[in-house]
Amino acid sequence: MVRFIEENITKMLETKAISNSEVLYVGGDDGDTSPTTKVLHDFQINSGGGLIRSWVDSMRACSPTRPKSFNSQSCWIKEHPSALNMFEEILHKSEGKQIVMFLDYDGTLSPIVDDPDRAFMSKKMRNTVRKLAKCFPTAIVSGRCREKVSSFVKLTELYYAGSHGMDIKGPEQGSKYKKENQSLLCQPATEFLPVINEVYKKLVENTQSIPGAKVENNKFCASVHFRCVEENKWSDLAHQVRSVLKNYPKLMLTQGRKVLEIRPIIKWDKGKALEFLLESLGYDNCTDVFPIYIGDDRTDEDAFKILRDKKQGLGILVSKYAKETNASYSLQEPDEVIFCHSIYTTHNVLVY
């Protein structure tokens, strides 16, 4: 039954009858993924143990702790070369075009840390992003609550897209890149605020018995962090999340690096946020724009895929480990992101 649903969901994705935002990805130990939608989600929610095993397998797949074999890693690097080593090639591709920067936060601008409330970016990174925003329109696209990620970054001249793009706001003082002066605000999931708050409280209560589990209210989504949870407790945690989620058919589960995300089932994700921001800046349907999206998580794949499908701009995955991605290039860690940004700003005069 599950295989039948998966095969039909794949067809629906290929024909664009549904979007990636409606998909729950269930991964194996090798990092491969197969798409399932809310239909499969509901089927598994009510099928008990099978779902929990799938969730735990996916939790492991989304949070690799060691590289694959040398040959596998080497082949992956050939397909997704370092953005630092390929700078001249990227520069050539962007020549004469307006660069627009899109940046994830956790794992991209800040290191991944045990306590999500202490995921601070360095002063060096902040100064680099500030310089970047002086050269190009720049947006932070994060799964975090917009207000929280803004308080981490502390730069008012940026665009912020929180809650996986479901909460978008323009610069406080307006933007020199935007032709119209009215303030920008987009919140396509406002109707879900009450239910997300309700689910957040239930998740806090249900996960209290799991040492190390932390639930974060990210406004339009709720995040269950398990970075500090012993792996032998992941199944218990999945049971507790399931016991809450099964009562909310309009919500879905997605996964990131040691985090479970409970989100509304709407056709909106980081890829949609990227498209919305480009349109708001007046760059939709433009051939002379070059979006660059840098991110480290599975949720960033929606944005990478948009750029790849449109053959416009490029995606850069931040990862030490080989994993399936729609990004064209790679970087190892946030320190390389700093250096990469520095190169772009240094060569800004060459780009134009």
N, C-alpha and C positions, 0 to 999 in steps of 0.2 A: 504493500500500500504506500509506504513511504517513497519507494523508488518510483512508483507511478506518479505521485504528486511532484517529486523533484523533476522528472522528465518533462512534465507539462508546464511546470513553473519556468524551466529553462526556455521552452518555446515561447512562453509569454514575455520573458525578458527580451528574447531575440526580436520579437515583433513589437516591442515597446508597449505592450498592453499593460505592463506594470513597470515601475521604476525601481532602482536599487534601494531607494529609501524604504521600500516595502519588504525588503528581503532580510531574513535572518540567515547568517552564514554559519554553517556547521562545518568545522575543519577537522582534519585527521592529524595524526602525529607528524606527518611529513609536511604540514603546512598547506596542503591542497585544500580547496574549498569547493563546496557545491551549493547552489542557491536554493533556498526554500523560502516560501512566503508565509504570510499570516495563516494561510490555509493549513500548511504543514505545522506551523507554530501551534495552532489550536489543536490539531490532531495529537501532537506530541505532549502538549500541556496536560491533556487528559489521559495520557498513556503511561504515566508514572516513570518507572525506572529507565526506560529507553531514552527518555528526554534527558534525565540527569547524566547518564553516561555520555550522551552527545555533547551536553554542555561542558562537562569536565574535559572531554577530549578537545573541544574547541577552546577552552580556557588555556590549555597547554599550548595549542597550536598558535594562539594569538600572542603568546608571551614566551618566545624561544629564549633559552638561556645559554645555548651553545651553537657555534656555527655548524653548518652541514659539512660533509666531506670536502677535502681540498679541491677535488675536481669539480664538485657541484658548485662550490663557492667561486672558483675560478671562472667557470662558464657563466655564472650569474653576473660577475663583474664585467665580463665582455659584453653582455647584453645591456647592462646598466652601469656604464663607466662613471668614474668620479667626475663630478661637475667641476672640480678644481682642475683636474688634468685636461678636461675638455673645454676649458674656458674660451679659447680662441674659436672653437667650433660654435659654441653658444653665442659668442659675440657676433660671429658672421650671420647666424640665423636671425638675430635681433636687429641687425643693422638697418637704420632708417625707420625703425618702428618704435612706437610708444610702449615701453615696458611698464607693466602693472604687476606689483608684487603681492602675493598671497602667502601668509605664513601661519602655520600651526604654532601652538604655544608649547605645551608639554612635550618634551623630547626633541623639540626643534629649537626653540629660543631658550628654554630652560632644561636642565637635566631632569631625568625621571628620578623622583625621590620617594622615600617610604611614606612620608606625610604629605598628601596633596595640598595641604594648606601652607606648606613651606617650599613650594616649587618656585623659588625666586629666580629671576633672570639676573645675570651679572650686570654691573655698571658698564662694562665693556660692550656687552651685547646691546644694552639700552642705547648707548651712544651710537653704535653701529646702525641700529634700526632708525634712530633719529636722523642720521645722515642719509639713510636710504630713502626716507620719506620726503626729504628735500629734493631728491632727484626724480622719484617716481611715485605715483599713487600707491599707497601701501595699506594692506588690510591684514588684520589678525583674524584667523578663522579657527575657532576652538570649540571643543565640546563643553568647556567651562561656561558657567554663567557669565554673561557679558560684563556685568559690573565687576565680578571678581577678576577676570583676566585683564580688564582695564586697570584695576588697582595694582596688579602685578607689573604691567608694562609701564604705566605712568607717563604715557605720551598722548596728548590730546589731539594731535594732528593726524591721527590714524583713523581708519575705518575699523570697526570691531563687529565681528559676527560670532556671537556666542551661541551656546546650546546647539552645536553642530549646524550653525547657520540659520537657526530659527529665531534669532534675535539680532537684527542688524541695525547699527546706528553709525551715522557719519561723524566726521570731526566736529568738535564742539564749536569751533569758530568758523565753520564752513570749510570748503576745500578750494584751493586754487586750481584744482584740476576739473572741478565740476562747473559746468556752464551756468546752471541755475543755482540760486542762493538758498532756496528753502532747505530746511533740515531734513536729513534722510533717516527714516525709521521704518523697518519692516519686521513684523512679528506674525508670521502666518499660522502660528499654533496657539494663539491667545486663548481660544476656547478650552484648551486642555490644562490651563493653569490650575484650576481647582482640583482636578483629578491627579495631576502630578504632585501637588502638595499632599494630597491624601495618601498616595502611594509612598511618598517619601517618609511620612510618619510611620506607616506600617512597616516599611523596610527597616527603619531604625529600630523599631520594637522587635521585629522578628530576627534580626541579626545580632542582637546583644549577646547571645550565647556563643557567638563565633569569635574567639580571640583574634584581634588584628583586623577584623572587618570594619570598614568605614563607609558610611553612606553620605553622599553629598547631594544637596539640592541645587541643581544647575538651572533652575527656573522652568525651562520647557522640557527638561529631562531629569531623571534621577540616576545617579551613578553609584554603583556598589564597588568599592575598591577592595581588592583582595591581595595586594602586594605584600602585606604583612601577615597574611593567613597561611598557616602551614598547609602544604599540598594535600596532606591526608584529611584536611577539613574542607577542601573545596567541594566535595560532594554534599556535605552538610549545608554549606552555604548555598549551593545550587537548589537544594530542597527548600530552603527558606525563601529564596527569591521566587521559586516556582509557586509556593503556597500563596504568595501575594499576587503575582502576575496572572494566575489563572482566572482571577475574578475581574480582569480588566481587558475585554476583547478588543478595545480600541488602542491598546498599547502593544509595543513589540520590544523584543530584546535584541540588542546588537552588542558586539564585544570589541574591546580594544586591548591595549597592553595592561593586563592584570586589572581590568575593570569591566564590569557588566553595566550596560546602559539600557535604561528603560525609557522608551521614547514613543511619542504619538505616531500612529500609522497615517502619515500624510506624505504626499509626493514632494518631499523637501529634504535636502541633505547639503553637504558642503559643496557639491557640484552645482546645485541649484543656487546656492548663495554666491558662488563665483560668477555664474551667469547674471544674476540679479545686479551684482555690483558693477560688472562690466557695462550692463545696460544703463545703470544709473549714472555712470561716468560718461556715457555717450559713445561707448566703444562697441556696442553690439553691432554685428554685421560689418565690422571694420576689418579691412585686410592689413592695415598698418598698425595693429596693436599686437603686443607680444606678452601675454600673461605668463608669469613664472610662479608656480605653486610649490612650496617646500613643506613637507610634512612627514611624519614618521609612523602614522597609525593607519589601521584598516579603514577608518572613517574618511581618511584623506583620499582613498582610492576613487570615490565618486568624482572628486575634482580632477584627479589624474586622468580618469577615463574621459571626462568631458573634453579635456585638452587634446588627448590622443585621438578621439573620434573626430574632432573638428580639425585636426592637424594644424593646431594653432598654439603657439607658445610651447611650454614644456613643464613636466612635473619632475621634481627631485625628491627621492625618498631618502630619509635619514634613517639608516639602519646599519648595524654592524654585521647583521646576519642576512643571508640570502632568503628572500621570500617572494611569493608571487606578487607582482605589482604592475600597474599601468604607467608607472613613472618611467621616464626616459633615462634619467641619470640618478646617481646616488651620492650621498655623503655619509660619513661614518658616525658623526656625533655633533652636538651643538657647537663645539669649538670650531669645527670645519665650516659650519654655517656662518659664524662670525667672519672667518677669513674670506669666504665666498662673497658675502655682502660687501666686505671692504674692497674687493676687486671690482665689483660692479660699480660702486660709487667712485672709485679711483678712475675707472675707465668711462665714466659717464659722458665725457666730452667726445670719446670715440664712438659711443653708441649713436649719437646724433650727428 
